[in-house]
Amino acid sequence: MEKNKKDNLEQEYNEIINNCSKLDEEIKHMEEYKIIKKYFLLKGKRGALDLKEEELYKKILLNRYANCRHILVESDTEANYDYEGRWYHYFGCIKCGFDEAVANRGYGRNREEREMLNIMEKHHVYGLSGIKTGICCDLYEARELYDELHENNPDLDDETMAELFKAAIKGKKLINKIN
């Protein structure tokens, strides 16, 4: 390494160390004020609660996905070709929201999808089984309809809910095709 580059790197490093020391001294001085001390205490408590919330959220989703008797629709927004060139759609569950298409995208568009992808990768959960409705539609709209139907009919079993869903979705014309 050239002497000038080495000197520049060391000078930059020493400046950072100096600036950190100055900031540490300012923070120490500010911690003498009760309001600032309370702020740091509350900030620490909030951070700890955020970590607990995140862990519980992950456990809740894993439990929801693992214990769901899936009611499946085919995604009309995401599809792909298999290794033999056949066109296929991804399945998603209108009951719990588990969506195979998330794995194909390789990223989540929101917090739940990001965690869903982590669960798929960590627990090797790919491919859904359950009650196939034979309906191809938008999963998010289908979930909204299912939630509405379930709210009005909380005691129905999954097979009956699937039939009610199929009748309702046909009536709302949310489907693109029926297999």
C-alpha positions as CSV (number, residue, x, y, z in Angstrom):
1,M,0.0,0.0,0.0
2,E,1.3,3.4,-0.8
3,K,2.5,5.5,2.1
4,N,0.0,8.4,1.2
5,K,-3.0,6.0,1.2
6,K,-1.9,4.4,4.5
7,D,-1.5,7.9,6.1
8,N,-4.9,9.0,4.8
9,L,-6.6,5.9,6.1
10,E,-4.9,6.3,9.5
11,Q,-5.8,10.0,9.6
12,E,-9.5,9.3,8.7
13,Y,-9.6,6.5,11.4
14,N,-8.1,8.8,14.0
15,E,-10.7,11.5,13.1
16,I,-13.5,9.0,13.6
17,I,-12.1,8.0,17.0
18,N,-11.9,11.6,18.0
19,N,-15.4,12.4,16.9
20,C,-16.8,9.3,18.7
21,S,-15.0,10.4,21.9
22,K,-16.5,13.9,21.6
23,L,-20.0,12.5,21.0
24,D,-19.6,10.1,24.0
25,E,-18.6,13.1,26.2
26,E,-21.6,15.1,25.0
27,I,-24.0,12.2,25.7
28,K,-22.5,11.7,29.1
29,H,-23.0,15.4,29.9
30,M,-26.7,15.3,28.6
31,E,-27.5,12.2,30.7
32,E,-27.2,14.4,33.8
33,Y,-30.6,15.9,32.9
34,K,-33.5,13.8,34.2
35,I,-35.6,14.2,31.1
36,I,-32.9,12.9,28.8
37,K,-32.1,10.1,31.2
38,K,-35.8,9.1,31.1
39,Y,-35.8,9.3,27.3
40,F,-32.9,6.8,27.1
41,L,-34.6,4.5,29.6
42,L,-37.9,4.6,27.6
43,K,-36.1,4.1,24.3
44,G,-34.4,1.0,25.7
45,K,-37.7,-0.4,27.0
46,R,-39.3,0.3,23.7
47,G,-36.5,-1.5,21.9
48,A,-36.9,-4.5,24.1
49,L,-40.7,-4.6,23.5
50,D,-40.1,-4.3,19.8
51,L,-37.9,-7.4,19.9
52,K,-40.5,-9.4,21.9
53,E,-43.2,-8.3,19.5
54,E,-41.2,-9.4,16.5
55,E,-40.6,-12.8,17.9
56,L,-44.2,-13.3,18.9
57,Y,-45.4,-12.2,15.4
58,K,-43.1,-14.8,13.8
59,K,-44.5,-17.5,16.1
60,I,-48.1,-16.5,15.5
61,L,-47.6,-16.6,11.7
62,L,-45.8,-20.0,11.9
63,N,-48.6,-21.4,14.1
64,R,-51.3,-20.0,11.7
65,Y,-49.7,-21.4,8.6
66,A,-48.8,-24.8,10.2
67,N,-52.2,-25.5,11.7
68,C,-54.4,-24.2,8.9
69,R,-56.5,-26.6,6.9
70,H,-55.9,-24.5,3.7
71,I,-58.7,-23.5,1.4
72,L,-56.9,-22.8,-1.9
73,V,-57.4,-20.6,-4.8
74,E,-55.0,-20.1,-7.8
75,S,-53.4,-16.8,-8.1
76,D,-54.4,-14.9,-11.2
77,T,-51.6,-12.4,-10.8
78,E,-48.6,-14.8,-10.5
79,A,-47.9,-17.8,-12.6
80,N,-44.9,-19.6,-14.1
81,Y,-43.8,-22.4,-16.4
82,D,-42.7,-25.7,-15.1
83,Y,-39.6,-27.6,-16.4
84,E,-41.6,-29.1,-19.2
85,G,-43.0,-25.7,-20.4
86,R,-46.4,-26.2,-18.9
87,W,-48.1,-23.1,-17.5
88,Y,-49.2,-23.2,-13.9
89,H,-50.6,-20.9,-11.2
90,Y,-49.5,-20.6,-7.6
91,F,-51.9,-21.5,-4.9
92,G,-52.7,-19.3,-2.0
93,C,-54.9,-20.0,1.1
94,I,-57.9,-17.7,1.6
95,K,-58.1,-18.8,5.2
96,C,-54.6,-18.0,6.5
97,G,-53.0,-16.1,3.6
98,F,-50.2,-18.4,2.9
99,D,-49.1,-17.8,-0.7
100,E,-46.8,-20.0,-2.8
101,A,-46.1,-17.1,-5.1
102,V,-44.0,-15.3,-2.5
103,A,-41.3,-18.0,-2.8
104,N,-41.2,-17.6,-6.6
105,R,-40.8,-13.8,-6.2
106,G,-38.1,-14.3,-3.7
107,Y,-39.1,-11.2,-1.7
108,G,-42.0,-10.0,0.3
109,R,-44.0,-6.9,-0.5
110,N,-45.0,-6.3,3.2
111,R,-44.1,-7.5,6.7
112,E,-46.3,-10.6,6.5
113,E,-44.9,-11.7,3.1
114,R,-41.3,-11.1,4.3
115,E,-41.9,-13.4,7.3
116,M,-43.8,-15.9,5.1
117,L,-40.7,-16.2,2.9
118,N,-38.5,-16.6,6.0
119,I,-40.8,-19.4,7.2
120,M,-40.8,-21.1,3.8
121,E,-37.0,-21.1,3.7
122,K,-36.4,-22.0,7.3
123,H,-39.0,-24.7,7.5
124,H,-38.8,-25.8,3.9
125,V,-42.5,-25.2,3.4
126,Y,-43.3,-25.1,-0.3
127,G,-46.4,-26.5,-2.0
128,L,-49.8,-26.2,-0.3
129,S,-52.3,-29.0,0.2
130,G,-55.9,-28.5,1.3
131,I,-59.3,-27.9,-0.1
132,K,-58.9,-26.8,-3.7
133,T,-61.7,-24.5,-4.8
134,G,-60.8,-24.6,-8.5
135,I,-61.0,-20.8,-8.7
136,C,-58.4,-18.5,-10.2
137,C,-58.6,-15.0,-8.7
138,D,-56.7,-12.3,-6.9
139,L,-55.7,-13.8,-3.5
140,Y,-56.1,-10.5,-1.6
141,E,-59.6,-9.9,-2.8
142,A,-60.4,-13.6,-2.1
143,R,-59.1,-13.3,1.4
144,E,-61.3,-10.2,2.0
145,L,-64.3,-12.0,0.8
146,Y,-63.5,-15.1,2.9
147,D,-63.0,-13.0,6.0
148,E,-66.4,-11.3,5.4
149,L,-68.1,-14.7,4.9
150,H,-66.3,-16.2,8.0
151,E,-67.3,-13.3,10.1
152,N,-71.0,-13.8,9.2
153,N,-70.7,-17.6,9.5
154,P,-68.1,-18.4,12.2
155,D,-69.4,-21.9,12.9
156,L,-69.2,-23.4,9.4
157,D,-66.7,-26.2,8.7
158,D,-64.0,-25.7,6.1
159,E,-65.8,-27.7,3.3
160,T,-68.9,-25.7,3.7
161,M,-67.0,-22.4,3.9
162,A,-65.2,-23.4,0.6
163,E,-68.6,-24.0,-1.1
164,L,-70.0,-20.8,0.3
165,F,-66.9,-19.0,-0.9
166,K,-67.2,-20.4,-4.4
167,A,-70.8,-19.3,-4.7
168,A,-70.1,-15.9,-3.3
169,I,-67.1,-15.3,-5.5
170,K,-69.0,-16.3,-8.6
171,G,-71.7,-13.8,-7.6
172,K,-69.2,-11.0,-7.2
173,K,-67.5,-11.9,-10.5
174,L,-64.0,-11.7,-9.0
175,I,-62.9,-14.8,-10.8
176,N,-61.0,-15.0,-14.0
177,K,-61.6,-18.6,-14.8
178,I,-63.1,-21.7,-13.1
179,N,-61.2,-24.9,-13.6
